[in-house]
Amino acid sequence: MSSTKDFFLFCSGVDRTTLDQVPSDENKYLGIGGTIFFTGVLAFFSAAYACYTIFDSYLLATAFGVIWGLMIFNLDRYIVSSMKSDRGFFKNFLLATPRIAMAVLLALVISKPLELKIFEKEIDAELIVMEQETYKEQEDRIQARYTDLINTNVAEANEWKSVIAEKTAARDAADAAALAEADGSGGSGIRNMGPIYRAKRAIADEAQAELDATTAQLQPQIDEKTSRVAELRATIAEEVTALDRGTYGGMAARIEALERLSRRSEAVQLAVLFVTLLFIAIETAPIFTKLIAPRSPYDYLMAEHEQRYAVTAEESMTERAGKLKNRIRYQTEVGVYQTTADITAKKVEIDQKLRRYREELGEPGLGMG
């Protein structure tokens, strides 16, 4: 029990020497330490699941989860231990605002992979729909590349087929007219194969010859266009078959699936919101605990301890600053006095040299005078 208590107190970032003097605050920091520890545990599971989704490896997922969990644990521990309880709620809240923002950001990062795990079954069902939509979109893009070319070939083949169809209809009409003239069911109404029949028969034969010539000219082109369309459709089928049908379910796809579910279902949207708020509450709980809790004996001892060091440091710095100022003043005044004395001595020396020089120059001049 003692080792567990020591561990949770370590997690809270409390100073044990100071806390031992005020055991009444021990439960408070045990609770804070436990919250920080379990936040790190949740961060481990969150990162491990996210890494496993990406790399599909238990070893990498465990290693990354441990690193991420320790990082979040250390960051939370620093955020909470760096908060100082001062006088006044609003002043404390203002000082805690950056820490609260950081805690909210961490909560959002930690909660997202766990949300994906919580709604895994619903997400897997949505991923099937998204996969089908993706494959359909890929197939549509492939078909769109060949649609214009296929339509052009089909249109040209149909145009030539319509020409043959017109010639065939004209031939059939001429045959029918000749036959009606022969059996008396049409034309002159007289059953015979006289000059009128022969004239109509000649027209029918001419239409047949024209049909044969047109068919001989256009049918190869129609066959070529039909073959070309079949080749293009075979190419489309090959490219569709060659599409990558790998596993569709990466991290980004799962996040998108959860977003689609949230947009369609108000229940899922509320559930995701509540999970996110839960993690935000867990992550910010230690900060708000220290923020709203009254100033405890531990806070007073820590403030006294820090003030003692601050006063001692201020006195030491002031003393050193005074000594430095006096030393600078001493060196400055001594230097000025020394420089003045040197200048005076140098002037006396120069005056003496000038006097002797003038005396030496003046003796010959007096003799000449």
C-alpha positions in Angstrom: 0.0 0.0 0.0 2.8 2.3 0.9 4.5 1.8 -2.5 1.2 2.5 -4.3 0.7 5.6 -2.3 4.3 6.8 -3.1 3.8 6.1 -6.8 0.6 8.1 -7.0 2.2 11.0 -5.0 5.0 10.9 -7.5 2.5 11.0 -10.4 1.0 14.2 -8.9 4.4 16.0 -8.9 4.1 16.9 -5.2 7.2 17.7 -3.2 7.3 14.9 -0.6 9.5 16.8 1.9 6.9 19.6 2.1 3.9 17.3 2.0 5.2 15.3 5.0 4.9 18.4 7.1 1.2 18.7 6.2 -0.3 15.2 5.9 -3.8 16.6 5.7 -3.2 17.4 2.0 -2.1 13.8 1.2 -5.5 12.6 -0.1 -5.8 15.6 -2.4 -2.6 14.8 -4.2 -3.2 11.1 -4.2 -6.4 11.8 -6.2 -4.5 14.1 -8.5 -1.8 11.6 -9.1 -4.2 8.8 -9.8 -6.0 10.9 -12.4 -2.7 11.7 -14.1 -1.7 8.1 -14.1 -4.9 6.7 -15.6 -4.9 9.5 -18.2 -1.5 8.2 -19.2 -2.9 4.6 -19.4 -5.8 5.8 -21.6 -3.2 7.6 -23.8 -1.3 4.3 -24.1 -4.4 2.4 -25.3 -5.4 5.2 -27.6 -1.9 5.4 -29.3 -1.5 1.6 -29.4 -4.9 1.2 -31.2 -4.1 4.0 -33.6 -0.7 2.5 -34.4 -2.1 -1.0 -34.8 -4.7 0.4 -37.3 -1.9 1.9 -39.3 0.9 -0.7 -39.2 -1.1 -3.9 -38.2 1.7 -4.9 -35.8 1.3 -5.6 -32.1 4.9 -5.0 -31.4 5.0 -1.5 -33.0 1.6 -0.7 -31.5 2.8 -1.6 -28.0 6.1 0.3 -28.4 4.5 3.4 -29.7 1.7 3.2 -27.1 4.2 3.1 -24.3 6.2 6.0 -25.6 3.0 8.1 -26.2 1.6 7.2 -22.8 4.8 8.2 -21.0 4.9 11.4 -22.9 1.3 12.3 -22.0 1.9 11.2 -18.4 5.0 13.4 -18.1 3.3 16.4 -19.8 0.2 16.1 -17.5 2.4 15.8 -14.5 4.3 18.9 -15.4 1.2 20.9 -16.2 -0.3 20.1 -12.8 2.9 20.5 -10.8 3.7 23.8 -12.4 0.4 25.3 -11.2 0.7 27.5 -8.1 -2.2 28.3 -5.9 -2.4 32.0 -5.4 -4.9 34.3 -3.8 -7.9 35.0 -6.0 -9.8 32.6 -8.2 -9.7 34.8 -11.4 -6.0 35.3 -11.1 -5.5 31.6 -10.7 -7.9 30.9 -13.6 -6.0 33.4 -15.9 -2.7 31.7 -15.0 -4.3 28.3 -15.6 -5.8 29.1 -19.0 -2.9 28.0 -21.2 -2.7 24.8 -19.2 -6.4 24.2 -19.6 -6.1 24.7 -23.4 -3.2 22.3 -23.5 -5.2 19.7 -21.5 -8.2 20.1 -23.8 -6.0 19.6 -26.9 -4.5 16.4 -25.3 -8.0 15.1 -24.5 -9.1 15.5 -28.1 -6.0 13.7 -29.4 -6.4 10.9 -26.9 -10.2 10.5 -27.4 -10.3 10.1 -31.2 -8.7 6.6 -31.5 -10.7 5.4 -28.6 -13.9 6.7 -30.2 -13.0 4.7 -33.3 -12.6 1.6 -31.1 -15.8 2.2 -29.3 -17.8 2.5 -32.5 -15.8 -0.2 -34.4 -18.7 -2.3 -35.5 -20.7 0.6 -36.9 -17.6 1.9 -38.6 -16.8 -1.5 -40.2 -20.3 -1.6 -41.7 -19.9 2.0 -43.0 -16.5 1.1 -44.4 -18.1 -1.6 -46.6 -20.4 1.1 -48.1 -17.5 3.5 -48.5 -15.4 0.8 -50.2 -18.2 0.1 -52.7 -18.6 3.8 -53.4 -14.8 4.1 -53.9 -14.7 1.1 -56.3 -17.7 2.4 -58.2 -16.0 5.8 -58.5 -12.8 4.2 -59.8 -14.8 2.2 -62.3 -16.7 5.3 -63.5 -13.4 7.2 -64.0 -12.1 4.3 -66.1 -15.3 4.1 -68.2 -15.3 7.9 -68.6 -11.9 7.8 -70.3 -13.3 5.6 -73.1 -16.9 6.7 -73.2 -16.5 9.4 -75.9 -14.4 7.1 -78.1 -16.9 4.3 -77.8 -19.8 6.6 -78.5 -18.1 8.0 -81.6 -17.5 4.5 -83.0 -21.0 3.3 -82.2 -22.5 6.5 -83.8 -20.5 6.0 -87.0 -21.5 2.3 -87.2 -25.1 3.1 -86.6 -25.0 5.8 -89.3 -23.7 3.3 -91.8 -26.2 0.7 -90.7 -29.0 3.2 -91.2 -27.8 3.8 -94.8 -27.9 0.0 -95.4 -31.3 -0.2 -93.7 -32.6 2.5 -96.1 -31.3 0.7 -99.1 -32.8 -2.6 -97.8 -36.2 -0.9 -97.3 -36.0 0.5 -100.8 -35.2 -2.9 -102.2 -38.0 -4.5 -100.3 -40.5 -1.9 -101.5 -39.4 -2.5 -105.2 -39.6 -6.3 -104.7 -43.1 -5.9 -103.2 -44.3 -3.7 -106.1 -43.0 -6.1 -108.7 -44.6 -9.1 -106.9 -47.9 -7.2 -106.6 -47.8 -6.4 -110.3 -47.2 -10.1 -111.2 -50.0 -11.5 -109.1 -52.5 -8.7 -109.8 -52.8 -7.6 -106.1 -51.4 -4.2 -106.9 -50.3 -1.9 -109.7 -52.5 -2.4 -112.8 -54.5 -5.0 -111.0 -54.0 -7.5 -113.9 -52.2 -10.7 -113.3 -49.5 -10.9 -115.8 -45.8 -10.5 -116.3 -45.9 -8.0 -119.0 -44.0 -4.8 -119.7 -45.1 -3.1 -116.4 -43.9 -6.1 -114.3 -40.6 -6.2 -116.2 -40.1 -2.5 -115.6 -40.8 -2.8 -111.9 -38.7 -5.9 -111.8 -35.8 -3.9 -113.3 -36.3 -1.3 -110.6 -36.2 -4.0 -107.9 -33.1 -5.5 -109.4 -31.4 -2.1 -109.6 -32.3 -1.5 -105.9 -30.8 -4.9 -105.0 -27.6 -4.1 -106.9 -27.4 -0.7 -105.1 -28.0 -2.5 -101.8 -25.3 -5.0 -102.6 -22.8 -2.3 -103.5 -23.6 -0.3 -100.4 -23.3 -3.3 -98.2 -20.0 -4.3 -99.8 -18.7 -0.8 -99.2 -20.0 -0.1 -95.6 -20.2 -3.6 -94.0 -16.4 -3.9 -93.5 -16.3 -0.4 -91.9 -19.2 -1.4 -89.7 -17.4 -4.6 -88.7 -14.2 -2.6 -87.9 -16.1 -0.1 -85.7 -17.9 -2.9 -83.9 -14.6 -4.7 -83.3 -13.1 -1.5 -82.1 -15.9 -1.0 -79.6 -15.5 -4.6 -78.4 -11.8 -4.0 -77.9 -12.4 -0.8 -75.9 -14.9 -2.6 -73.7 -12.5 -5.4 -73.1 -9.8 -2.8 -72.1 -12.3 -1.3 -69.6 -13.0 -4.7 -68.2 -9.2 -5.5 -67.8 -8.5 -2.1 -66.1 -11.5 -2.6 -63.7 -10.2 -6.1 -62.9 -6.7 -4.7 -62.3 -7.9 -2.2 -59.8 -6.3 -2.4 -56.3 -8.9 -4.2 -54.1 -6.8 -4.0 -51.0 -8.1 -3.6 -47.5 -10.0 -0.4 -47.1 -9.9 0.7 -43.5 -7.0 3.0 -42.6 -7.1 5.6 -39.9 -8.3 8.4 -42.2 -11.0 6.1 -43.7 -12.3 5.2 -40.2 -12.4 8.8 -39.1 -14.4 9.7 -42.2 -16.7 6.8 -41.6 -17.3 8.0 -38.0 -18.0 11.5 -39.4 -20.5 10.1 -41.9 -22.3 8.1 -39.2 -22.4 11.3 -37.0 -24.0 13.3 -39.8 -26.6 10.6 -40.4 -27.4 9.6 -36.9 -28.1 12.1 -34.1 -27.6 9.3 -31.5 -24.1 8.6 -32.8 -23.3 12.3 -32.9 -24.3 12.7 -29.3 -22.4 9.6 -28.2 -19.2 10.8 -29.9 -19.7 14.2 -28.2 -20.2 12.7 -24.8 -17.1 10.5 -25.2 -15.0 13.5 -26.2 -16.4 15.6 -23.2 -15.6 12.7 -20.9 -12.0 12.6 -21.9 -11.8 16.4 -21.7 -13.2 16.2 -18.1 -10.7 13.5 -17.2 -7.8 15.4 -18.7 -8.7 18.8 -17.1 -9.8 17.3 -13.7 -6.4 17.7 -12.0 -6.1 21.3 -13.1 -9.6 22.3 -12.0 -9.1 20.4 -8.7 -6.1 22.6 -8.0 -8.0 25.6 -9.3 -11.2 25.4 -7.3 -9.6 23.9 -4.1 -8.9 26.5 -1.4 -5.4 27.3 -0.6 -4.1 24.5 1.6 -1.3 24.3 4.1 0.9 22.7 1.5 0.4 25.7 -0.8 1.4 28.1 2.0 4.5 26.1 2.8 5.5 26.0 -0.9 4.8 29.7 -1.2 6.9 30.4 1.9 9.7 28.2 0.6 9.7 29.9 -2.8 9.5 33.3 -1.2 12.5 32.5 1.1 14.6 31.6 -1.9 13.3 34.6 -3.9 14.2 37.0 -1.0 17.6 35.4 -0.5 18.3 35.5 -4.2 17.2 39.2 -4.3 19.4 40.1 -1.4 22.3 38.3 -2.9 21.8 39.9 -6.3 21.4 43.4 -4.6 24.6 42.8 -2.6 26.6 41.8 -5.6 25.2 44.7 -7.6 26.3 47.1 -4.8 29.8 45.6 -4.7 30.1 45.8 -8.4 28.9 49.5 -8.4 31.4 50.4 -5.7 34.2 48.6 -7.5 33.4 50.4 -10.7 33.3 53.7 -8.9 36.6 53.0 -7.2 38.3 52.0 -10.4 36.9 55.0 -12.2 37.9 57.6 -9.6 41.3 56.1 -9.1 41.8 55.9 -12.8 40.8 59.6 -13.3 43.1 60.7 -10.4 46.0 58.6 -11.7 45.5 60.0 -15.2 45.4 63.6 -13.9 48.6 63.1 -11.9 50.3 61.6 -14.9 49.3 64.5 -17.1 50.6 67.0 -14.4 53.9 65.2 -14.1 54.3 65.0 -17.8 53.6 68.8 -18.2 56.3 69.6 -15.6 58.8 67.4 -17.4 58.0 69.0 -20.8 58.3 72.5 -19.2 61.7 71.7 -17.9 62.9 70.3 -21.2 61.7 73.5 -23.0 63.4 75.7 -20.4 66.7 74.0 -20.9 66.4 74.1 -24.6 65.7 77.8 -24.6 68.6 78.5 -22.3 70.9 76.6 -24.7 69.6 78.6 -27.6 69.9 81.9 -25.8 73.7 81.8 -24.8 75.1 82.1 -28.3 72.7 84.8 -29.1 73.9 86.9 -26.1 77.5 86.6 -27.2 76.8 87.9 -30.6 74.9 90.9 -29.3 
